[in-house]
Amino acid sequence: MAGPPASTLEPVTADRPRSVLREVSFLRLWAGSTASGLATWAMPFILGLAVLHSAITPTALGLVLAVRTVGFLIAVPVGGVLADRWSRRSVVLWSSLAAAVATPVLAMSLGRSVALMAVAGAVIGAGQGACRPAFQALTAEVVRPGRRQQANAAMTLAVRVTTLAGPALAALLATVLDVPTLLLGSGVLWLAAALLPPRGKPAPAPAPDGAERPGFTAEFADGVREARRHPWFLGGLVALAAVIATGYSATGVVLPMVSRDRYGTEAVLATAVTAYTAGALFGALLISRWRPRFQGWAALAALACYGFAPLSLWLPGPVALVVVAYAVAGVGIELFNVPWFTAIQREVEPRRLARVSSLDFMVSYGLAPVGLALIAPAVDAFGPGPVLGLCTLVCFLVPAGAALVPTARHFSRGGARSTPEAVA
């Protein structure tokens, strides 16, 4: 029997099932997830405005953002266990409500109590962390298998659009609204994230009378065992962690320096970041329809494209080289993200999906601040050239090594038969 074509771009035909974007249940989920993402992005930007207006000090800003990150990282595994133990919809509801309630507390404590600001920031971070794996698992409940890649692409498109248009909108609103009011607006977004998503599947049946439910550690360890059943997941997670800890962190630290010292203008920084976001938008649009024959290999090759970003900063060249490299990195990151999320939703045992997703978020979000903290001292000690060279090699070589892991070709233990088209 002949194999599938090398790649396909899905045609739109009259007899094809309607797009996931026309399903009310998904649109409610999309709106709730988008609201949570916009609220997550808005908080540090609005607090940055508070520093510019002298409402808080830079030290207070750093403390609040730090405890928010700590709250996020602590809550991610907790949210994963709770979302597998109870209804995924209920975890989204209560975690988002916690962030919604803490946001007015943060607004009222601006300039009055740094300690209260820190507590509110930690609660908001915990709400953000707990809802992430729950949203991932709820997507698998609401969207049918054959449409999940399109659904995940729509989710990430929303994130990129808000990243591109959000700063301009916030700056515009800041001309007529004060900082506390803007924070209250982000609280309204958290309220929308809590109330908009649809119901998924019912919560798992409780343990029989007299039977003890496993503790948190045991349930989380069960999720780790499930992750270990999927070599492609472990290899891909290592590759993603390596790219985030090196390429993403290095470009975040070194790009402003190169923009100022090599090109003599901060416009290079703004243009490169915009090109990255625009590339990511294009990548999400492309992967919503494109189905590579070897999905896992294509995704890992796309992830390796992030190496062009530090490479463009390492090698002297015109501004256009940096801009194009960042656009390619943006395309690549979404050509990886969307199949990655879709494969997790397809391959992982549904009762453990939120816990495995929490491992993904713990590693990817957790290593970002670590990488950012280590890159600056490394640049001071060795100079930007060696650091960028090492980061470039890591971004290219580690995803290539992950492609050699068994089952990585299709991001599936079952081979090509588990592709989304086959499960539609």
C-alpha positions as CSV (number, residue, x, y, z in Angstrom):
1,M,0.0,0.0,0.0
2,A,1.5,3.4,-1.0
3,G,2.5,5.7,1.7
4,P,1.2,9.3,2.2
5,P,2.5,12.1,0.1
6,A,5.6,13.9,1.3
7,S,3.4,16.8,2.6
8,T,-0.1,18.0,2.1
9,L,-1.8,21.3,2.2
10,E,-5.4,20.6,3.1
11,P,-7.9,21.8,0.4
12,V,-11.1,23.4,1.3
13,T,-13.9,21.5,-0.3
14,A,-17.7,21.6,-0.1
15,D,-18.0,18.1,1.5
16,R,-15.2,18.7,4.1
17,P,-16.3,19.2,7.7
18,R,-16.6,22.8,8.7
19,S,-13.7,24.6,10.2
20,V,-13.1,24.4,14.0
21,L,-13.4,28.2,14.0
22,R,-17.1,27.8,13.3
23,E,-17.7,25.6,16.4
24,V,-19.2,27.6,19.3
25,S,-17.5,25.4,21.9
26,F,-14.1,26.0,20.5
27,L,-14.6,29.7,20.0
28,R,-15.5,29.9,23.7
29,L,-12.4,28.0,24.6
30,W,-10.3,30.2,22.3
31,A,-11.7,33.4,23.8
32,G,-11.0,32.2,27.3
33,S,-7.5,31.1,26.5
34,T,-6.8,34.4,24.6
35,A,-8.1,36.4,27.6
36,S,-5.8,34.6,30.0
37,G,-2.9,35.1,27.6
38,L,-3.6,38.8,27.2
39,A,-3.9,39.2,31.0
40,T,-0.6,37.4,31.5
41,W,1.2,39.6,29.0
42,A,-0.5,42.8,30.3
43,M,0.7,42.6,33.9
44,P,4.4,43.2,33.5
45,F,3.8,45.9,30.8
46,I,1.4,47.8,33.0
47,L,3.7,47.6,36.0
48,G,6.4,48.9,33.8
49,L,4.2,51.9,33.1
50,A,3.8,52.3,36.9
51,V,7.6,52.6,37.2
52,L,7.7,55.2,34.4
53,H,5.0,57.2,36.4
54,S,7.0,56.8,39.6
55,A,4.1,54.9,41.2
56,I,6.5,52.0,42.2
57,T,10.2,51.6,42.2
58,P,12.2,49.3,39.8
59,T,13.0,47.2,42.8
60,A,9.4,46.7,43.6
61,L,8.7,45.8,40.0
62,G,11.5,43.2,40.0
63,L,10.2,41.7,43.3
64,V,6.6,41.4,42.0
65,L,7.6,39.8,38.7
66,A,10.0,37.4,40.5
67,V,7.3,36.2,42.9
68,R,4.8,35.9,40.1
69,T,7.3,33.6,38.3
70,V,7.8,31.5,41.5
71,G,4.0,31.3,41.9
72,F,3.6,30.2,38.3
73,L,6.3,27.4,38.5
74,I,4.9,26.1,41.8
75,A,1.3,26.0,40.5
76,V,2.0,24.4,37.1
77,P,2.5,20.8,38.5
78,V,-0.2,21.4,41.1
79,G,-2.6,22.5,38.3
80,G,-1.6,19.4,36.2
81,V,-2.5,17.0,39.0
82,L,-5.7,18.8,39.9
83,A,-6.8,18.9,36.2
84,D,-6.3,15.2,35.9
85,R,-8.0,14.5,39.3
86,W,-11.0,16.8,38.8
87,S,-12.8,18.5,35.9
88,R,-10.4,20.5,33.6
89,R,-13.1,23.1,33.3
90,S,-13.3,23.6,37.1
91,V,-9.5,24.1,37.3
92,V,-9.6,26.7,34.6
93,L,-12.5,28.4,36.5
94,W,-11.0,28.5,40.0
95,S,-7.4,29.3,38.9
96,S,-8.6,32.2,36.7
97,L,-10.9,33.5,39.4
98,A,-7.9,33.5,41.9
99,A,-6.0,35.7,39.4
100,A,-9.0,37.9,38.9
101,V,-9.5,38.5,42.6
102,A,-5.8,39.1,43.2
103,T,-5.5,41.7,40.5
104,P,-7.6,44.4,42.2
105,V,-5.5,43.8,45.4
106,L,-2.4,44.5,43.3
107,A,-3.9,47.6,41.9
108,M,-5.0,49.0,45.3
109,S,-1.6,48.2,46.9
110,L,0.5,50.1,44.2
111,G,2.8,52.5,46.0
112,R,1.3,51.6,49.4
113,S,2.6,48.1,50.4
114,V,5.3,46.2,48.5
115,A,4.6,43.1,50.6
116,L,0.9,43.1,49.6
117,M,1.9,43.7,46.0
118,A,4.2,40.7,46.2
119,V,1.5,38.5,47.7
120,A,-1.0,39.5,45.0
121,G,1.6,38.9,42.3
122,A,2.3,35.4,43.6
123,V,-1.4,34.6,43.6
124,I,-1.7,35.9,40.0
125,G,1.3,33.8,39.0
126,A,-0.2,30.7,40.6
127,G,-3.5,31.3,38.7
128,Q,-1.6,31.6,35.5
129,G,0.4,28.5,36.1
130,A,-2.5,26.3,37.2
131,C,-4.7,27.1,34.2
132,R,-2.0,26.4,31.5
133,P,-2.1,22.6,31.7
134,A,-5.8,22.6,32.3
135,F,-6.4,24.6,29.1
136,Q,-4.2,22.2,27.2
137,A,-6.2,19.2,28.4
138,L,-9.5,21.0,27.9
139,T,-8.6,21.6,24.3
140,A,-8.3,17.8,23.8
141,E,-11.8,17.4,25.3
142,V,-13.5,20.1,23.3
143,V,-11.9,19.6,19.9
144,R,-12.0,16.4,17.9
145,P,-8.7,14.8,17.0
146,G,-8.6,15.7,13.4
147,R,-9.1,19.4,14.1
148,R,-6.7,19.8,17.0
149,Q,-3.8,21.1,14.9
150,Q,-6.0,23.8,13.4
151,A,-7.3,24.6,16.9
152,N,-3.8,24.8,18.4
153,A,-2.7,27.1,15.5
154,A,-5.7,29.3,16.2
155,M,-4.7,29.5,19.8
156,T,-1.1,30.5,19.1
157,L,-2.2,33.0,16.4
158,A,-4.2,34.8,19.1
159,V,-1.1,34.9,21.3
160,R,1.0,36.4,18.5
161,V,-1.6,39.0,17.5
162,T,-1.9,40.2,21.1
163,T,1.9,40.4,21.4
164,L,2.1,42.4,18.2
165,A,-0.8,44.8,18.8
166,G,-0.9,44.7,22.6
167,P,1.8,47.3,23.4
168,A,0.3,49.9,21.1
169,L,-3.1,49.3,22.5
170,A,-1.9,49.5,26.1
171,A,0.1,52.7,25.4
172,L,-3.0,54.2,23.8
173,L,-5.2,53.3,26.8
174,A,-2.5,54.7,29.1
175,T,-3.1,58.2,27.7
176,V,-6.7,58.2,29.1
177,L,-6.5,55.7,32.0
178,D,-4.3,55.5,35.0
179,V,-2.2,52.4,36.0
180,P,-4.6,51.0,38.6
181,T,-7.5,51.2,36.1
182,L,-5.4,49.3,33.5
183,L,-4.7,46.6,36.1
184,L,-8.4,46.3,36.9
185,G,-8.9,45.8,33.2
186,S,-6.5,42.9,33.2
187,G,-8.6,41.5,36.1
188,V,-11.7,41.7,33.9
189,L,-9.7,39.6,31.3
190,W,-9.1,37.0,34.0
191,L,-12.8,37.0,34.8
192,A,-13.5,36.3,31.1
193,A,-10.9,33.5,31.1
194,A,-12.8,31.9,34.1
195,L,-16.3,32.2,32.7
196,L,-16.0,31.8,28.9
197,P,-14.6,28.3,28.3
198,P,-17.2,25.5,27.7
199,R,-17.7,22.4,29.7
200,G,-15.4,19.5,28.9
201,K,-15.8,15.9,30.1
202,P,-17.0,15.2,33.6
203,A,-14.5,14.8,36.4
204,P,-13.1,11.2,36.9
205,A,-15.2,9.0,39.1
206,P,-14.1,9.3,42.8
207,A,-12.3,6.5,44.5
208,P,-14.5,3.7,45.8
209,D,-15.5,3.8,49.4
210,G,-12.7,3.0,51.7
211,A,-10.0,3.4,48.9
212,E,-7.4,6.0,49.4
213,R,-6.7,8.4,46.6
214,P,-3.0,8.6,45.8
215,G,-1.2,11.7,47.2
216,F,0.0,14.6,45.1
217,T,3.5,13.2,44.8
218,A,2.3,9.8,43.7
219,E,0.0,11.3,41.1
220,F,2.6,13.6,39.7
221,A,5.1,10.7,39.5
222,D,2.5,8.8,37.6
223,G,2.5,11.6,35.1
224,V,6.2,11.5,34.8
225,R,6.0,7.7,34.1
226,E,3.5,8.5,31.4
227,A,5.9,11.0,29.8
228,R,8.7,8.4,29.9
229,R,6.6,6.1,27.8
230,H,7.0,8.6,24.9
231,P,10.7,8.9,23.9
232,W,9.8,11.5,21.3
233,F,8.4,13.7,24.1
234,L,11.5,13.4,26.2
235,G,13.8,14.2,23.3
236,G,11.7,17.1,22.1
237,L,11.5,18.5,25.6
238,V,15.3,18.4,25.9
239,A,15.6,20.2,22.5
240,L,13.0,22.8,23.5
241,A,14.8,23.4,26.8
242,A,18.1,23.8,25.1
243,V,16.8,26.3,22.6
244,I,15.0,28.4,25.3
245,A,17.9,28.3,27.7
246,T,20.5,29.3,25.1
247,G,19.1,30.8,21.9
248,Y,16.1,32.6,23.3
249,S,18.0,33.9,26.3
250,A,21.1,34.9,24.4
251,T,19.1,36.9,21.8
252,G,17.0,38.5,24.6
253,V,20.2,39.8,26.3
254,V,22.6,40.4,23.4
255,L,20.2,41.8,20.8
256,P,19.8,45.2,22.5
257,M,23.6,45.3,22.9
258,V,24.2,44.6,19.2
259,S,21.5,47.0,18.2
260,R,23.2,49.8,20.1
261,D,26.9,49.0,19.6
262,R,27.1,47.6,16.1
263,Y,24.3,49.4,14.3
264,G,24.1,52.5,16.5
265,T,20.3,52.5,16.7
266,E,17.6,50.9,18.9
267,A,15.4,50.6,15.8
268,V,17.2,47.3,15.0
269,L,15.9,45.8,18.3
270,A,12.3,46.9,17.5
271,T,12.4,45.7,13.9
272,A,13.9,42.3,14.8
273,V,11.3,41.6,17.5
274,T,8.5,42.7,15.1
275,A,9.9,40.4,12.4
276,Y,10.0,37.5,14.9
277,T,6.4,38.0,15.8
278,A,5.3,38.4,12.1
279,G,7.2,35.2,11.3
280,A,5.5,33.4,14.0
281,L,2.1,34.6,12.7
282,F,3.0,33.3,9.3
283,G,4.2,30.0,10.7
284,A,0.9,29.5,12.7
285,L,-1.1,30.2,9.6
286,L,1.0,27.7,7.5
287,I,0.9,24.9,10.0
288,S,-2.9,25.2,10.5
289,R,-3.2,23.6,7.0
290,W,0.2,21.9,6.3
291,R,0.7,18.3,7.3
292,P,4.3,17.1,6.7
293,R,4.8,13.4,6.1
294,F,7.4,13.2,8.9
295,Q,5.8,15.5,11.3
296,G,8.2,15.1,14.2
297,W,11.3,15.6,12.1
298,A,9.8,18.6,10.4
299,A,9.0,20.2,13.8
300,L,12.4,19.6,15.2
301,A,14.0,21.0,12.0
302,A,11.8,24.1,12.4
303,L,12.9,24.4,16.1
304,A,16.5,24.4,15.0
305,C,15.8,27.4,12.8
306,Y,15.9,29.4,16.0
307,G,19.7,29.1,15.7
308,F,19.7,31.6,12.9
309,A,18.8,34.4,15.4
310,P,22.0,34.1,17.5
311,L,24.0,33.3,14.3
312,S,22.9,36.6,12.8
313,L,24.1,38.5,15.9
314,W,27.4,36.5,15.9
315,L,28.4,37.2,12.3
316,P,28.8,40.8,11.2
317,G,26.3,41.7,8.5
318,P,23.7,44.2,7.4
319,V,20.6,44.9,9.4
320,A,18.5,43.0,6.9
321,L,20.3,39.8,7.9
322,V,19.3,40.2,11.5
323,V,15.7,40.9,10.5
324,V,15.4,38.0,8.2
325,A,17.0,35.6,10.7
326,Y,14.5,36.6,13.4
327,A,11.6,36.2,10.9
328,V,12.8,32.7,10.1
329,A,13.2,31.9,13.8
330,G,9.6,33.1,14.4
331,V,8.3,30.8,11.6
332,G,10.2,27.9,13.0
333,I,9.0,28.2,16.5
334,E,5.4,27.9,15.5
335,L,6.1,25.1,13.0
336,F,7.4,23.3,16.1
337,N,4.9,24.5,18.8
338,V,1.6,23.6,17.0
339,P,2.5,20.0,16.1
340,W,4.2,19.6,19.5
341,F,1.0,20.5,21.4
342,T,-1.1,18.5,19.0
343,A,1.1,15.4,19.5
344,I,0.9,15.6,23.2
345,Q,-2.9,15.9,23.1
346,R,-3.1,12.9,20.7
347,E,-0.5,10.5,22.1
348,V,-0.6,11.0,25.9
349,E,-3.1,8.9,27.8
350,P,-6.1,11.3,28.4
351,R,-6.2,10.7,32.2
352,R,-2.6,11.9,32.5
353,L,-2.6,14.6,29.8
354,A,-2.6,17.6,32.1
355,R,0.3,16.2,34.2
356,V,2.4,15.6,31.1
357,S,1.5,19.1,29.8
358,S,2.6,20.6,33.1
359,L,6.0,19.0,32.7
360,D,6.3,20.8,29.3
361,F,5.4,24.2,30.8
362,M,7.6,23.7,33.9
363,V,10.7,23.1,31.7
364,S,10.0,25.7,29.0
365,Y,8.9,28.5,31.3
366,G,11.2,27.5,34.1
367,L,14.4,27.6,32.1
368,A,13.7,30.9,30.5
369,P,14.6,33.1,33.6
370,V,17.5,30.8,34.4
371,G,19.0,31.3,31.0
372,L,18.4,35.0,31.1
373,A,20.2,35.2,34.5
374,L,23.2,33.2,33.3
375,I,23.8,34.7,29.8
376,A,24.7,38.2,31.0
377,P,27.5,37.0,33.3
378,A,28.7,34.7,30.5
379,V,28.9,37.6,28.1
380,D,30.8,39.7,30.6
381,A,33.3,36.9,31.2
382,F,33.8,35.6,27.7
383,G,32.4,38.3,25.4
384,P,29.4,38.1,23.1
385,G,31.1,36.2,20.3
386,P,31.9,32.9,22.1
387,V,28.5,32.9,23.9
388,L,26.6,33.5,20.6
389,G,28.7,30.9,18.8
390,L,27.9,28.3,21.5
391,C,24.2,29.2,21.6
392,T,24.1,28.8,17.8
393,L,25.6,25.4,17.9
394,V,23.3,24.2,20.7
395,C,20.2,25.4,18.8
396,F,21.3,23.6,15.7
397,L,22.7,20.4,17.2
398,V,20.4,19.5,20.1
399,P,17.2,19.3,17.9
400,A,19.1,17.3,15.4
401,G,20.1,14.9,18.2
402,A,16.4,14.7,19.3
403,A,15.4,13.7,15.8
404,L,17.5,10.5,16.3
405,V,15.4,9.5,19.3
406,P,13.1,6.5,18.5
407,T,9.5,7.6,17.6
408,A,10.7,11.2,16.9
409,R,10.0,10.9,13.2
410,H,6.2,11.2,13.6
411,F,6.0,12.4,17.3
412,S,4.2,9.1,17.9
413,R,4.8,5.7,19.4
414,G,2.4,4.3,16.8
415,G,4.1,5.7,13.7
416,A,2.5,7.5,10.8
417,R,-0.9,5.9,11.5
418,S,-1.4,8.3,14.4
419,T,-1.3,11.4,12.3
420,P,-4.2,13.8,12.7
421,E,-5.6,13.0,9.3
422,A,-5.9,9.3,10.3
423,V,-7.8,10.1,13.4
424,A,-10.2,12.6,11.9
